[in-house]
Amino acid sequence: MENNNKEKKRKLSNKTRRVLKLVALYLAIVGFLLYLVFIVFTIIDTFPDYVPITNADSLLQIWITANGVLMGFVGIIFAQLLSSTMDQQNTVYHRILETERNQREELKKISDYLDTRRFSLSMLTVFSLGFFAYSILLSMQAIAKNSSLAPTDVYAVQGFMFYPLMLSVLGITVMIIALTLPLKPPSEESLES
């Protein structure tokens, strides 16, 4: 009877821990997104509050160019990261073919890790480039909207720069996350001997 109560308490505490971890993860994500919004507003604060339509168009065209450069940079970085991961995978696969059966399990775990890393990098590439492309599209949309306004009108910088800037900051953040992924499998030291 007493053992059943202890088991119920352990199960409850495990469930409570899982729920607390999910709540902590949710709060961390919300906090991080609020931090990104703060960064975007801080950048927008460096501009005047209102600019003429012609200057708004110029700022948006500059932002389109900057996003294009960032897309090229991100493409080069992700191509290198994916290439190095695939080289590691090929090396591990070659060692799997050459080793005895008792050592293959460890190498298969490393190969699985590298598969997961390659997939993660591919998904992060899609998200990062997608954020930059959508930022470019929103900038183009704002330029098109500005064409219907008179050249003497003024426009709030926050109104046309917030979303393109926010998406670019998200794209850069995704790239930073990809750069912080661990490069070596957890048990790769066993391969070096």
Contacts in CASP RR format, 6 or more apart in sequence:
PFRMAT RR
TARGET T0000
AUTHOR 0000-0000-0000
METHOD contacts of the structure
MODEL  1
MENNNKEKKRKLSNKTRRVLKLVALYLAIVGFLLYLVFIVFTIIDTFPDY
VPITNADSLLQIWITANGVLMGFVGIIFAQLLSSTMDQQNTVYHRILETE
RNQREELKKISDYLDTRRFSLSMLTVFSLGFFAYSILLSMQAIAKNSSLA
PTDVYAVQGFMFYPLMLSVLGITVMIIALTLPLKPPSEESLES
36 166 0 8 1.000
36 169 0 8 1.000
36 170 0 8 1.000
36 173 0 8 1.000
37 166 0 8 1.000
39 169 0 8 1.000
40 162 0 8 1.000
40 165 0 8 1.000
40 166 0 8 1.000
40 169 0 8 1.000
41 158 0 8 1.000
41 162 0 8 1.000
43 165 0 8 1.000
44 157 0 8 1.000
44 158 0 8 1.000
44 161 0 8 1.000
44 162 0 8 1.000
44 165 0 8 1.000
47 59 0 8 1.000
47 157 0 8 1.000
47 161 0 8 1.000
48 157 0 8 1.000
49 156 0 8 1.000
49 157 0 8 1.000
49 158 0 8 1.000
50 154 0 8 1.000
50 155 0 8 1.000
50 156 0 8 1.000
50 157 0 8 1.000
51 59 0 8 1.000
51 154 0 8 1.000
51 155 0 8 1.000
51 157 0 8 1.000
52 151 0 8 1.000
52 152 0 8 1.000
52 153 0 8 1.000
52 154 0 8 1.000
52 155 0 8 1.000
53 146 0 8 1.000
53 149 0 8 1.000
53 150 0 8 1.000
53 151 0 8 1.000
53 152 0 8 1.000
53 153 0 8 1.000
53 154 0 8 1.000
53 155 0 8 1.000
54 151 0 8 1.000
56 142 0 8 1.000
56 146 0 8 1.000
56 155 0 8 1.000
56 157 0 8 1.000
56 160 0 8 1.000
57 143 0 8 1.000
57 146 0 8 1.000
59 157 0 8 1.000
59 160 0 8 1.000
59 161 0 8 1.000
60 139 0 8 1.000
60 140 0 8 1.000
60 142 0 8 1.000
60 143 0 8 1.000
60 146 0 8 1.000
60 160 0 8 1.000
60 161 0 8 1.000
60 164 0 8 1.000
61 139 0 8 1.000
61 143 0 8 1.000
63 135 0 8 1.000
63 139 0 8 1.000
63 161 0 8 1.000
63 164 0 8 1.000
63 165 0 8 1.000
63 168 0 8 1.000
64 136 0 8 1.000
64 139 0 8 1.000
64 140 0 8 1.000
66 168 0 8 1.000
67 132 0 8 1.000
67 133 0 8 1.000
67 135 0 8 1.000
67 136 0 8 1.000
67 139 0 8 1.000
67 164 0 8 1.000
67 168 0 8 1.000
68 132 0 8 1.000
68 136 0 8 1.000
70 132 0 8 1.000
70 168 0 8 1.000
70 171 0 8 1.000
70 172 0 8 1.000
71 129 0 8 1.000
71 132 0 8 1.000
71 133 0 8 1.000
74 125 0 8 1.000
74 128 0 8 1.000
74 129 0 8 1.000
74 132 0 8 1.000
74 171 0 8 1.000
74 175 0 8 1.000
75 125 0 8 1.000
75 129 0 8 1.000
77 175 0 8 1.000
77 178 0 8 1.000
77 179 0 8 1.000
78 121 0 8 1.000
78 124 0 8 1.000
78 125 0 8 1.000
78 128 0 8 1.000
78 175 0 8 1.000
78 178 0 8 1.000
81 121 0 8 1.000
81 178 0 8 1.000
81 179 0 8 1.000
82 118 0 8 1.000
82 121 0 8 1.000
82 122 0 8 1.000
82 125 0 8 1.000
84 183 0 8 1.000
85 114 0 8 1.000
85 117 0 8 1.000
85 118 0 8 1.000
85 121 0 8 1.000
86 118 0 8 1.000
88 114 0 8 1.000
88 185 0 8 1.000
89 111 0 8 1.000
89 114 0 8 1.000
89 115 0 8 1.000
89 118 0 8 1.000
92 107 0 8 1.000
92 110 0 8 1.000
92 111 0 8 1.000
92 114 0 8 1.000
92 191 0 8 1.000
93 111 0 8 1.000
95 107 0 8 1.000
95 191 0 8 1.000
96 104 0 8 1.000
96 107 0 8 1.000
96 108 0 8 1.000
96 111 0 8 1.000
99 107 0 8 1.000
106 187 0 8 1.000
106 190 0 8 1.000
107 191 0 8 1.000
109 185 0 8 1.000
109 187 0 8 1.000
110 185 0 8 1.000
110 187 0 8 1.000
110 188 0 8 1.000
110 191 0 8 1.000
113 185 0 8 1.000
113 186 0 8 1.000
114 185 0 8 1.000
117 181 0 8 1.000
117 182 0 8 1.000
120 178 0 8 1.000
120 181 0 8 1.000
121 178 0 8 1.000
121 181 0 8 1.000
124 174 0 8 1.000
124 175 0 8 1.000
124 177 0 8 1.000
124 178 0 8 1.000
125 178 0 8 1.000
127 171 0 8 1.000
127 174 0 8 1.000
128 171 0 8 1.000
128 172 0 8 1.000
128 174 0 8 1.000
128 175 0 8 1.000
128 178 0 8 1.000
130 171 0 8 1.000
131 167 0 8 1.000
131 168 0 8 1.000
131 170 0 8 1.000
131 171 0 8 1.000
131 174 0 8 1.000
132 167 0 8 1.000
132 168 0 8 1.000
132 171 0 8 1.000
134 167 0 8 1.000
135 163 0 8 1.000
135 164 0 8 1.000
135 165 0 8 1.000
135 167 0 8 1.000
135 168 0 8 1.000
136 164 0 8 1.000
138 163 0 8 1.000
138 164 0 8 1.000
138 167 0 8 1.000
139 164 0 8 1.000
142 160 0 8 1.000
142 164 0 8 1.000
146 155 0 8 1.000
146 160 0 8 1.000
149 155 0 8 1.000
END
